[in-house]
């Protein structure tokens, strides 16, 4: 199934050459992040298939939507997904690391989003994995993009009134907020995500800006039971999923 294109309401995402396939995390972030400040320039760090950038192209009138992807095959597929969308003239993917990108780019972005890698890599991963699983590991493990590097680069690339948003495991959230604060990025919104009403919080959606303020707190539950979705979740993603 993961080798097949994923059909959304207004765009299609090919993912057969991407280590990380379409997942709930990315779609949640692309649907949840605020565009009330009407961003004209958007950046997706670690784009993978390009799904978040495509969601934001659908949702916004931004003139420029850039993406960065370090993996060669994912970069090519992301570029192809962009070119075959209705917004190809507004979407562009750069091949390289965000560290290199930030050091060379003087342009500032009104909105920066990232679904970053957040697993700790096992010490023997290189010797025990195939090329395909190594690519998946690079997309999953923080060795590829440490949180501190991500935040420093985001702070450098963000416009004065811009928003930086990410989705993280709940257990990583507190340390990430502190790293952001040390780089003058302050929490604006947080949304705690549960799989079901009785499940613990699994993910946190976060928004930061350079403005100090009291952060708003939200919550969302995805399912009532297996494949039976809550109304709040359906309301959030209905513009994207075909069957919502």
DOVEX-275197 format. One line per 10 residues: number of its first residue (from 1); for each residue x, y, z of N, C-alpha, C. Coordinates in nm, 4 decimals, m for minus. Example, Ala and Ser with C-alpha at 12.3 -4.5 7.8 and 13.67 -1.06 7.14 Angstrom:
BEGIN
1> 1.3190 m0.5690 0.7800 1.2300 m0.4500 0.7800 1.3200 m0.3300 0.7800 ~ 1.2850 m0.2250 0.7080 1.3670 m0.1060 0.7140 1.2900 0.0030 0.7870
***
This chain:
BEGIN
1> 0.0828 m0.1212 0.0000 0.0000 0.0000 0.0000 0.0862 0.1262 0.0000 ~ 0.1967 0.1247 0.0771 0.2800 0.2445 0.0887 0.3493 0.2798 m0.0414 ~ 0.3547 0.1822 m0.1370 0.4168 0.2100 m0.2659 0.3228 0.2867 m0.3589 ~ 0.1952 0.2927 m0.3258 0.0967 0.3579 m0.4104 0.0895 0.5084 m0.3792 ~ 0.0549 0.5907 m0.4796 0.0358 0.7334 m0.4531 m0.0761 0.7532 m0.3516 ~ m0.0614 0.8550 m0.2689 m0.1641 0.8875 m0.1699 m0.2472 1.0016 m0.2264 ~ m0.3749 0.9765 m0.2458 m0.4631 1.0749 m0.3074 m0.5332 1.1592 m0.2016 ~ m0.5038 1.2881 m0.2019 m0.5770 1.3837 m0.1200 m0.6846 1.4496 m0.2063 ~ m0.7652 1.5343 m0.1477 m0.8753 1.5943 m0.2223 m0.8280 1.6817 m0.3377 ~ m0.7174 1.7559 m0.3168 m0.6738 1.8490 m0.4203 m0.5335 1.8208 m0.4747
11> m0.4702 1.7174 m0.4260 m0.3371 1.6835 m0.4780 m0.3065 1.5366 m0.4507 ~ m0.2064 1.4872 m0.5239 m0.1629 1.3479 m0.5097 m0.0163 1.3463 m0.4676 ~ 0.0188 1.2540 m0.3788 0.1561 1.2437 m0.3302 0.2117 1.1054 m0.3620 ~ 0.3116 1.1003 m0.4501 0.3854 0.9764 m0.4732 0.4879 0.9612 m0.3621 ~ 0.5044 0.8382 m0.3115 0.5903 0.8189 m0.1952 0.6782 0.6944 m0.2041 ~ 0.6823 0.6291 m0.3206 0.7547 0.5029 m0.3325 0.9053 0.5177 m0.3198 ~ 0.9595 0.6382 m0.3401 1.1031 0.6610 m0.3274 1.1406 0.7317 m0.1974 ~ 1.0433 0.7511 m0.1110 1.0678 0.8186 0.0176 1.0743 0.7169 0.1303 ~ 1.1749 0.7303 0.2148 1.1885 0.6384 0.3278 1.0700 0.6499 0.4222 ~ 1.0274 0.7724 0.4498 0.9135 0.7958 0.5384 0.7885 0.8232 0.4554
21> 0.6869 0.7421 0.4777 0.5632 0.7541 0.4015 0.4695 0.8560 0.4667 ~ 0.3586 0.8835 0.3991 0.2576 0.9739 0.4530 0.2107 0.9227 0.5887 ~ 0.2110 1.0109 0.6876 0.1678 0.9727 0.8208 0.0785 1.0789 0.8820 ~ 0.0135 1.0420 0.9911 m0.0785 1.1324 1.0592 m0.0080 1.2583 1.1078 ~ 0.1161 1.2447 1.1568 0.1872 1.3595 1.2133 0.1976 1.4745 1.1141 ~ 0.2447 1.4444 0.9939 0.2647 1.5488 0.8933 0.1332 1.6163 0.8571 ~ 0.0301 1.5359 0.8334 m0.0991 1.5917 0.7933 m0.1590 1.6756 0.9061 ~ m0.1417 1.6315 1.0293 m0.1879 1.7099 1.1449 m0.1220 1.8474 1.1462 ~ 0.0092 1.8500 1.1310 0.0814 1.9773 1.1357 0.0391 2.0688 1.0214 ~ 0.0299 2.0132 0.9008 m0.0093 2.0930 0.7856 m0.1487 2.1509 0.7964
31> m0.2373 2.0795 0.8664 m0.3750 2.1266 0.8833 m0.3906 2.2213 1.0021 ~ m0.3101 2.2001 1.1073 m0.3267 2.2730 1.2338 m0.2575 2.4094 1.2353 ~ m0.1384 2.4183 1.1780 m0.0588 2.5395 1.1911 m0.1365 2.6627 1.1443 ~ m0.1236 2.7716 1.2168 m0.1994 2.8927 1.1868 m0.1426 2.9664 1.0648 ~ m0.2331 3.0119 0.9798 m0.1942 3.1005 0.8696 m0.2723 3.2319 0.8809 ~ m0.3210 3.2603 1.0018 m0.3979 3.3830 1.0247 m0.3157 3.5088 0.9989 ~ m0.1826 3.4960 1.0095 m0.0964 3.6122 0.9824 m0.0658 3.6269 0.8337 ~ m0.1320 3.5453 0.7512 m0.1225 3.5516 0.6048 0.0227 3.5492 0.5551 ~ 0.0926 3.4412 0.5828 0.2327 3.4318 0.5397 0.2462 3.4355 0.3881 ~ 0.3429 3.5109 0.3418 0.3714 3.5174 0.1989 0.4921 3.4334 0.1607
41> 0.5702 3.3948 0.2613 0.6852 3.3075 0.2387 0.6820 3.1965 0.3427 ~ 0.6907 3.0714 0.2962 0.6798 2.9542 0.3830 0.7971 2.8605 0.3558 ~ 0.8469 2.7980 0.4622 0.9566 2.7022 0.4498 0.9220 2.5742 0.5264 ~ 0.9389 2.4592 0.4594 0.9198 2.3282 0.5218 1.0572 2.2627 0.5358 ~ 1.0994 2.2401 0.6595 1.2308 2.1824 0.6865 1.2178 2.0310 0.7011 ~ 1.2886 1.9567 0.6154 1.2789 1.8112 0.6151 1.1511 1.7674 0.5481 ~ 1.1363 1.8032 0.4218 1.0072 1.7947 0.3527 0.9591 1.6533 0.3260 ~ 1.0505 1.5570 0.3089 1.0068 1.4215 0.2746 0.9308 1.4208 0.1430 ~ 0.8075 1.3735 0.1454 0.7245 1.3692 0.0242 0.6790 1.5072 m0.0204 ~ 0.6862 1.6056 0.0697 0.6384 1.7404 0.0393 0.4953 1.7645 0.0804
51> 0.4360 1.6709 0.1573 0.2931 1.6805 0.1877 0.2574 1.8053 0.2670 ~ 0.3394 1.8465 0.3635 0.3052 1.9646 0.4440 0.3088 2.0900 0.3574 ~ 0.4110 2.1025 0.2748 0.4189 2.2174 0.1842 0.2998 2.2209 0.0900 ~ 0.2577 2.1048 0.0412 0.1408 2.0974 m0.0467 0.0133 2.1374 0.0270 ~ m0.0003 2.0949 0.1514 m0.1151 2.1364 0.2317 m0.1184 2.2881 0.2478 ~ m0.0028 2.3462 0.2738 0.0040 2.4907 0.2948 m0.0152 2.5674 0.1648 ~ 0.0224 2.5069 0.0527 m0.0077 2.5682 m0.0768 m0.1586 2.5711 m0.0991 ~ m0.2260 2.4638 m0.0588 m0.3715 2.4577 m0.0720 m0.4393 2.5575 0.0221 ~ m0.3873 2.5711 0.1431 m0.4530 2.6532 0.2445 m0.4264 2.8025 0.2303 ~ m0.3111 2.8392 0.1754 m0.2676 2.9789 0.1793 m0.2524 3.0396 0.0414
61> m0.2286 3.1705 0.0410 m0.2003 3.2410 m0.0840 m0.0528 3.2814 m0.0901 ~ 0.0314 3.2133 m0.0141 0.1742 3.2465 m0.0100 0.2348 3.2427 m0.1497 ~ 0.3152 3.3432 m0.1805 0.3816 3.3506 m0.3111 0.4952 3.2504 m0.3231 ~ 0.5638 3.2259 m0.2112 0.6815 3.1393 m0.2103 0.6646 3.0321 m0.1036 ~ 0.6707 2.9056 m0.1455 0.6684 2.7939 m0.0518 0.7884 2.7064 m0.0844 ~ 0.8903 2.7168 m0.0009 1.0142 2.6417 m0.0205 1.0186 2.5217 0.0725 ~ 1.0980 2.4241 0.0334 1.1179 2.3052 0.1147 1.2652 2.2663 0.1093 ~ 1.3112 2.1995 0.2142 1.4483 2.1497 0.2193 1.4424 1.9999 0.2474 ~ 1.5172 1.9222 0.1700 1.5231 1.7774 0.1930 1.6655 1.7297 0.1667 ~ 1.7228 1.6591 0.2643 1.8624 1.6172 0.2539 1.8802 1.4866 0.1775
71> 1.7799 1.3990 0.1819 1.7893 1.2699 0.1133 1.7651 1.2872 m0.0367 ~ 1.8531 1.2319 m0.1176 1.8463 1.2528 m0.2614 1.7197 1.2007 m0.3260 ~ 1.6797 1.0788 m0.2919 1.5596 1.0216 m0.3526 1.4334 1.0937 m0.3069 ~ 1.4284 1.1275 m0.1787 1.3122 1.2015 m0.1281 1.3045 1.3392 m0.1931 ~ 1.4198 1.4046 m0.2113 1.4239 1.5351 m0.2777 1.3652 1.5263 m0.4186 ~ 1.4065 1.4246 m0.4933 1.3567 1.4093 m0.6305 1.2062 1.3835 m0.6316 ~ 1.1596 1.3019 m0.5386 1.0168 1.2727 m0.5341 0.9366 1.3940 m0.4878 ~ 0.9888 1.4660 m0.3917 0.9226 1.5885 m0.3459 0.9102 1.6876 m0.4612 ~ 1.0182 1.7065 m0.5350 1.0170 1.7968 m0.6500 0.9126 1.7536 m0.7526 ~ 0.9060 1.6232 m0.7775 0.8084 1.5702 m0.8728 0.6654 1.5924 m0.8235
81> 0.6428 1.5709 m0.6940 0.5102 1.5951 m0.6370 0.4705 1.7419 m0.6485 ~ 0.5665 1.8307 m0.6274 0.5403 1.9739 m0.6417 0.5024 2.0082 m0.7858 ~ 0.5826 1.9583 m0.8798 0.5632 1.9936 m1.0207 0.4306 1.9431 m1.0760 ~ 0.3806 1.8350 m1.0200 0.2554 1.7780 m1.0688 0.1340 1.8246 m0.9894 ~ 0.1534 1.9212 m0.9016 0.0421 1.9778 m0.8265 m0.0110 2.1018 m0.8971 ~ m0.1213 2.1525 m0.8479 m0.1806 2.2733 m0.9058 m0.1034 2.3994 m0.8687 ~ m0.0056 2.3854 m0.7782 0.0664 2.5031 m0.7270 0.2165 2.4958 m0.7571 ~ 0.2500 2.4279 m0.8658 0.3906 2.4075 m0.8988 0.4710 2.5354 m0.9133 ~ 0.4058 2.6443 m0.9510 0.4766 2.7712 m0.9698 0.5112 2.8380 m0.8372 ~ 0.4549 2.7890 m0.7268 0.4817 2.8483 m0.5947 0.5682 2.7594 m0.5062
91> 0.5917 2.6366 m0.5501 0.6611 2.5379 m0.4683 0.7992 2.5076 m0.5245 ~ 0.8982 2.4985 m0.4338 1.0345 2.4654 m0.4776 1.1057 2.3909 m0.3653 ~ 1.1757 2.2833 m0.4015 1.2495 2.2042 m0.3031 1.4003 2.2181 m0.3251 ~ 1.4724 2.2445 m0.2173 1.6184 2.2521 m0.2182 1.6759 2.1204 m0.1679 ~ 1.7840 2.0745 m0.2311 1.8495 1.9510 m0.1898 1.9697 1.9861 m0.1022 ~ 1.9657 1.9472 0.0234 2.0752 1.9737 0.1141 2.0286 1.9754 0.2580 ~ 2.1197 2.0092 0.3479 2.0861 2.0164 0.4896 2.0358 2.1563 0.5243 ~ 1.9558 2.1646 0.6280 1.9057 2.2956 0.6704 2.0205 2.3805 0.7248 ~ 2.1229 2.3148 0.7804 2.2380 2.3901 0.8302 2.3071 2.4644 0.7153 ~ 2.3269 2.3955 0.6033 2.3870 2.4591 0.4848 2.2950 2.5668 0.4290
101> 2.1677 2.5355 0.4228 2.0689 2.6284 0.3695 2.0673 2.7577 0.4501 ~ 2.0648 2.7449 0.5826 2.0578 2.8626 0.6698 2.1841 2.9479 0.6600 ~ 2.2973 2.8830 0.6410 2.4230 2.9578 0.6333 2.4351 3.0372 0.5036 ~ 2.3623 2.9947 0.4008 2.3725 3.0592 0.2696 2.2549 3.1511 0.2365 ~ 2.1417 3.1294 0.3034 2.0195 3.2004 0.2687 2.0012 3.3261 0.3525 ~ 1.9818 3.4394 0.2864 1.9554 3.5655 0.3563 1.8060 3.5940 0.3647 ~ 1.7289 3.5232 0.2848 1.5843 3.5411 0.2805 1.5201 3.4984 0.4118 ~ 1.4171 3.5698 0.4567 1.3439 3.5357 0.5781 1.2055 3.4825 0.5422 ~ 1.1534 3.3946 0.6272 1.0250 3.3308 0.6026 0.9225 3.3694 0.7087 ~ 0.7989 3.3906 0.6641 0.6897 3.4268 0.7547 0.6367 3.3058 0.8310
111> 0.6561 3.1874 0.7758 0.6126 3.0636 0.8409 0.7145 2.9540 0.8113 ~ 0.7611 2.8891 0.9166 0.8517 2.7751 0.9027 0.7885 2.6570 0.9740 ~ 0.7824 2.5428 0.9057 0.7231 2.4227 0.9642 0.8231 2.3076 0.9559 ~ 0.8112 2.2150 1.0502 0.8981 2.0975 1.0467 0.8337 1.9807 1.1206 ~ 0.8377 1.8654 1.0570 0.8057 1.7381 1.1216 0.9406 1.6674 1.1360 ~ 1.0163 1.7009 1.2409 1.1576 1.6617 1.2459 1.1776 1.5174 1.2906 ~ 1.2963 1.4618 1.2634 1.3294 1.3302 1.3187 1.3393 1.3408 1.4706 ~ 1.2925 1.2383 1.5419 1.2953 1.2511 1.6880 1.3281 1.1222 1.7616 ~ 1.3770 1.0201 1.6914 1.4203 0.8989 1.7591 1.5715 0.9005 1.7773 ~ 1.6182 0.8374 1.8846 1.7613 0.8227 1.9090 1.8117 0.7028 1.8297
121> 1.9163 0.7232 1.7514 1.9684 0.6147 1.6689 2.0465 0.5143 1.7528 ~ 2.0248 0.3822 1.7332 2.1073 0.2825 1.8007 2.2504 0.2906 1.7496 ~ 2.3443 0.2588 1.8354 2.4861 0.2749 1.8010 2.5282 0.1896 1.6820 ~ 2.4639 0.0753 1.6623 2.5064 m0.0165 1.5564 2.4192 m0.0101 1.4324 ~ 2.3496 0.1016 1.4138 2.2551 0.1094 1.3014 2.3231 0.0942 1.1652 ~ 2.4427 0.1515 1.1486 2.5080 0.1475 1.0177 2.5438 0.0061 0.9754 ~ 2.5809 m0.0775 1.0707 2.6248 m0.2118 1.0374 2.5099 m0.3102 1.0238 ~ 2.3923 m0.2746 1.0697 2.2829 m0.3695 1.0729 2.1677 m0.3360 0.9799 ~ 2.1795 m0.2317 0.9021 2.0684 m0.1915 0.8183 2.1044 m0.1930 0.6710 ~ 2.0044 m0.2129 0.5863 2.0214 m0.2045 0.4421 2.0198 m0.0572 0.4027
131> 2.0471 m0.0302 0.2747 2.0438 0.1080 0.2277 1.9069 0.1696 0.2489 ~ 1.8007 0.0919 0.2193 1.6650 0.1441 0.2336 1.6345 0.1787 0.3776 ~ 1.6699 0.0894 0.4709 1.6399 0.1163 0.6106 1.7302 0.2253 0.6666 ~ 1.8496 0.2425 0.6118 1.9346 0.3539 0.6531 1.8714 0.4867 0.6132 ~ 1.8096 0.4894 0.4948 1.7406 0.6117 0.4523 1.6239 0.6421 0.5460 ~ 1.5512 0.5380 0.5856 1.4404 0.5561 0.6793 1.4930 0.6038 0.8143 ~ 1.6069 0.5475 0.8555 1.6657 0.5879 0.9828 1.7050 0.7353 0.9800 ~ 1.7630 0.7786 0.8694 1.8034 0.9191 0.8587 1.6840 1.0125 0.8716 ~ 1.5687 0.9684 0.8220 1.4479 1.0499 0.8310 1.3879 1.0470 0.9705 ~ 1.4229 0.9451 1.0508 1.3622 0.9268 1.1818 1.4505 0.9725 1.2978
141> 1.5830 0.9627 1.2836 1.6703 0.9802 1.3983 1.7265 1.1214 1.4097 ~ 1.7357 1.1705 1.5323 1.7791 1.3070 1.5586 1.9261 1.3306 1.5245 ~ 2.0046 1.2225 1.5040 2.1443 1.2410 1.4635 2.1514 1.3215 1.3342 ~ 2.0518 1.3042 1.2468 2.0485 1.3742 1.1190 2.0218 1.5230 1.1369 ~ 1.9327 1.5563 1.2307 1.8964 1.6947 1.2555 1.8680 1.7142 1.4047 ~ 1.9724 1.7369 1.4848 1.9514 1.7599 1.6282 1.8561 1.8768 1.6510 ~ 1.7760 1.8688 1.7560 1.6783 1.9732 1.7838 1.7432 2.1115 1.7946 ~ 1.8605 2.1175 1.8563 1.9269 2.2476 1.8713 1.9591 2.3077 1.7350 ~ 2.0072 2.2251 1.6423 2.0382 2.2744 1.5082 1.9111 2.3232 1.4385 ~ 1.8040 2.2465 1.4534 1.6768 2.2851 1.3917 1.6300 2.4206 1.4426
151> 1.6333 2.4396 1.5724 1.5843 2.5645 1.6320 1.6733 2.6820 1.5935 ~ 1.8033 2.6637 1.5982 1.8965 2.7719 1.5616 1.8733 2.8140 1.4167 ~ 1.8572 2.7163 1.3281 1.8349 2.7474 1.1865 1.6993 2.8153 1.1660 ~ 1.5981 2.7668 1.2357 1.4649 2.8270 1.2237 1.4669 2.9709 1.2723 ~ 1.5326 2.9961 1.3850 1.5405 3.1320 1.4386 1.6125 3.2249 1.3413 ~ 1.7151 3.1740 1.2748 1.7911 3.2544 1.1785 1.7085 3.2873 1.0543 ~ 1.6247 3.1930 1.0127 1.5501 3.2082 0.8873 1.4130 3.2723 0.9052 ~ 1.3659 3.2862 1.0290 1.2310 3.3348 1.0550 1.2243 3.4870 1.0507 ~ 1.1188 3.5390 0.9887 1.0993 3.6842 0.9863 1.0609 3.7339 1.1253 ~ 1.0709 3.8626 1.1465 1.0496 3.9217 1.2792 0.9117 3.8889 1.3358
161> 0.8114 3.8826 1.2503 0.6750 3.8530 1.2953 0.6292 3.7130 1.2538 ~ 0.7250 3.6273 1.2186 0.6930 3.4949 1.1681 0.6588 3.3932 1.2757 ~ 0.6130 3.2763 1.2309 0.5777 3.1649 1.3179 0.6597 3.0425 1.2784 ~ 0.7112 2.9735 1.3792 0.7810 2.8463 1.3605 0.6972 2.7384 1.4277 ~ 0.6631 2.6320 1.3536 0.5774 2.5268 1.4067 0.6396 2.3900 1.3841 ~ 0.6160 2.2995 1.4807 0.6693 2.1642 1.4718 0.5755 2.0679 1.5423 ~ 0.5911 1.9394 1.5140 0.5197 1.8347 1.5859 0.6233 1.7401 1.6460 ~ 0.6040 1.7066 1.7743 0.7028 1.6280 1.8483 0.6345 1.5269 1.9393 ~ 0.7082 1.4223 1.9799 0.6563 1.3342 2.0851 0.6392 1.4146 2.2147 ~ 0.5397 1.3799 2.2933 0.5123 1.4540 2.4164 0.6346 1.4596 2.5073
171> 0.7100 1.3497 2.5168 0.8231 1.3442 2.6097 0.9398 1.4327 2.5672 ~ 0.9412 1.4782 2.4421 1.0480 1.5654 2.3937 1.0105 1.7133 2.4003 ~ 0.8846 1.7411 2.4317 0.8321 1.8760 2.4165 0.8949 1.9770 2.5124 ~ 0.9060 1.9418 2.6399 0.9576 2.0367 2.7394 1.0996 2.0817 2.7053 ~ 1.1859 1.9875 2.6678 1.3244 2.0238 2.6349 1.3300 2.1073 2.5079 ~ 1.2423 2.0765 2.4114 1.2388 2.1531 2.2870 1.1962 2.2976 2.3144 ~ 1.0982 2.3158 2.4009 1.0521 2.4508 2.4369 1.1654 2.5305 2.5014 ~ 1.2465 2.4648 2.5840 1.3594 2.5331 2.6481 1.4670 2.5696 2.5463 ~ 1.4937 2.4796 2.4520 1.5908 2.5105 2.3458 1.5421 2.6299 2.2644 ~ 1.4130 2.6308 2.2328 1.3561 2.7426 2.1570 1.3697 2.8732 2.2355
181> 1.3370 2.8685 2.3636 1.3437 2.9884 2.4469 1.4860 3.0444 2.4520 ~ 1.5847 2.9573 2.4571 1.7240 3.0024 2.4604 1.7664 3.0683 2.3296 ~ 1.6855 3.0492 2.2252 1.7097 3.1136 2.0958 1.6041 3.2203 2.0654 ~ 1.5409 3.2702 2.1723 1.4461 3.3824 2.1647 1.3186 3.3484 2.0883 ~ 1.2861 3.2198 2.0824 1.1599 3.1761 2.0247 1.0707 3.1287 2.1393 ~ 0.9533 3.1886 2.1516 0.8665 3.1644 2.2666 0.7380 3.0948 2.2237 ~ 0.6946 3.0019 2.3069 0.5754 2.9229 2.2757 0.4524 3.0126 2.2669 ~ 0.3762 2.9956 2.1564 0.2530 3.0703 2.1354 0.1304 2.9808 2.1515 ~ 0.1369 2.8599 2.0961 0.0272 2.7633 2.1019 0.0838 2.6239 2.1213 ~ 0.0098 2.5418 2.1943 0.0444 2.4005 2.2064 m0.0844 2.3200 2.1985
191> m0.0813 2.2117 2.1240 m0.1975 2.1236 2.1108 m0.1531 1.9819 2.1444 ~ m0.2136 1.9239 2.2474 m0.1830 1.7878 2.2893 m0.2701 1.6898 2.2107 ~ m0.2063 1.5911 2.1487 m0.2751 1.4973 2.0601 m0.2798 1.3590 2.1241 ~ m0.4015 1.3049 2.1357 m0.4219 1.1691 2.1858 m0.4778 1.0819 2.0739 ~ m0.4382 0.9548 2.0755 m0.4950 0.8625 1.9787 m0.6408 0.8346 2.0079 ~ m0.6725 0.8080 2.1347 m0.8091 0.7894 2.1821 m0.8259 0.8663 2.3125 ~ m0.9487 0.8764 2.3592 m0.9763 0.9558 2.4781 m0.9040 0.9034 2.6015 ~ m0.8858 0.7725 2.6105 m0.8222 0.7128 2.7281 m0.6710 0.6946 2.7123 ~ m0.6191 0.7218 2.5941 m0.4753 0.7055 2.5693 m0.3980 0.8266 2.6220 ~ m0.2707 0.8076 2.6567 m0.1891 0.9224 2.6974 m0.1610 1.0135 2.5785
201> m0.1224 1.1359 2.6061 m0.0829 1.2280 2.4996 0.0384 1.1703 2.4269 ~ 0.0280 1.1576 2.2962 0.1350 1.0979 2.2166 0.2193 1.2025 2.1454 ~ 0.1561 1.3046 2.0909 0.2255 1.4083 2.0154 0.1834 1.5456 2.0652 ~ 0.2694 1.6432 2.0408 0.2359 1.7823 2.0702 0.2651 1.8665 1.9469 ~ 0.1666 1.9461 1.9082 0.1828 2.0452 1.8027 0.2211 2.1759 1.8688 ~ 0.3253 2.2411 1.8169 0.3812 2.3597 1.8820 0.3974 2.4743 1.7832 ~ 0.3671 2.5945 1.8285 0.3953 2.7161 1.7512 0.4779 2.8117 1.8356 ~ 0.5793 2.8714 1.7728 0.6683 2.9663 1.8389 0.6771 3.0958 1.7588 ~ 0.7093 3.2048 1.8288 0.7442 3.3302 1.7614 0.8424 3.4053 1.8500 ~ 0.8879 3.5197 1.8014 0.9810 3.6015 1.8798 0.9092 3.6847 1.9864
211> 0.7784 3.6744 1.9916 0.6991 3.7538 2.0856 0.6741 3.6763 2.2137 ~ 0.7025 3.7391 2.3273 0.6729 3.6777 2.4567 0.5247 3.6950 2.4871 ~ 0.4578 3.5833 2.5150 0.3147 3.5888 2.5426 0.2746 3.4651 2.6217 ~ 0.1548 3.4647 2.6746 0.1012 3.3477 2.7436 0.0507 3.2505 2.6376 ~ 0.1054 3.1307 2.6360 0.0733 3.0341 2.5307 m0.0685 2.9799 2.5451 ~ m0.1366 2.9662 2.4338 m0.2677 2.9027 2.4316 m0.2534 2.7518 2.4299 ~ m0.3416 2.6823 2.5002 m0.3348 2.5370 2.5095 m0.4598 2.4738 2.4490 ~ m0.4397 2.3724 2.3645 m0.5487 2.3027 2.2987 m0.5281 2.1521 2.3129 ~ m0.6288 2.0759 2.2754 m0.6153 1.9304 2.2731 m0.7021 1.8737 2.1629 ~ m0.6603 1.7603 2.1119 m0.7393 1.6927 2.0093 m0.7239 1.5425 2.0249
221> m0.8322 1.4703 2.0090 m0.8324 1.3245 2.0098 m0.8661 1.2764 1.8700 ~ m0.7912 1.1795 1.8203 m0.8058 1.1375 1.6812 m0.9208 1.0393 1.6617 ~ m0.9274 0.9355 1.7438 m1.0257 0.8300 1.7214 m1.1163 0.8067 1.8427 ~ m1.2404 0.7717 1.8162 m1.3315 0.7216 1.9185 m1.3031 0.5735 1.9394 ~ m1.2892 0.5032 1.8291 m1.2479 0.3631 1.8253 m1.1766 0.3424 1.6922 ~ m1.1271 0.2229 1.6670 m1.0467 0.1977 1.5477 m1.1186 0.2417 1.4200 ~ m1.0590 0.3390 1.3495 m1.1107 0.3919 1.2233 m1.2433 0.4664 1.2375 ~ m1.2824 0.4974 1.3592 m1.3980 0.5832 1.3827 m1.3468 0.7128 1.4445 ~ m1.3452 0.8177 1.3638 m1.2742 0.9395 1.4005 m1.3637 1.0391 1.4731 ~ m1.3016 1.1161 1.5619 m1.3762 1.2181 1.6348 m1.4146 1.3313 1.5413
231> m1.5176 1.4040 1.5781 m1.5623 1.5146 1.4944 m1.4569 1.6242 1.4882 ~ m1.3862 1.6478 1.5988 m1.2839 1.7527 1.5998 m1.1689 1.7204 1.5047 ~ m1.1324 1.5921 1.4977 m1.0275 1.5515 1.4047 m1.0756 1.5635 1.2602 ~ m1.1980 1.5196 1.2343 m1.2532 1.5299 1.0989 m1.2632 1.6756 1.0553 ~ m1.3025 1.7628 1.1456 m1.3109 1.9056 1.1134 m1.1740 1.9616 1.0755 ~ m1.0691 1.9131 1.1423 m0.9341 1.9641 1.1177 m0.8794 1.9205 0.9826 ~ m0.9044 1.7950 0.9443 m0.8385 1.7402 0.8247 m0.9334 1.7189 0.7068 ~ m1.0597 1.7603 0.7180 m1.1573 1.7301 0.6138 m1.1244 1.7913 0.4781 ~ m1.0468 1.8991 0.4748 m1.0104 1.9605 0.3466 m0.9061 1.8794 0.2709 ~ m0.8517 1.7769 0.3351 m0.7424 1.7008 0.2745 m0.7777 1.5551 0.2464
241> m0.8233 1.4826 0.3463 m0.8518 1.3412 0.3275 m0.9788 1.3201 0.2464 ~ m0.9696 1.2349 0.1473 m1.0817 1.2100 0.0561 m1.2034 1.1549 0.1299 ~ m1.1818 1.0680 0.2273 m1.2924 0.9993 0.2920 m1.3407 1.0686 0.4193 ~ m1.2958 1.1907 0.4442 m1.3401 1.2635 0.5631 m1.4618 1.3521 0.5301
***
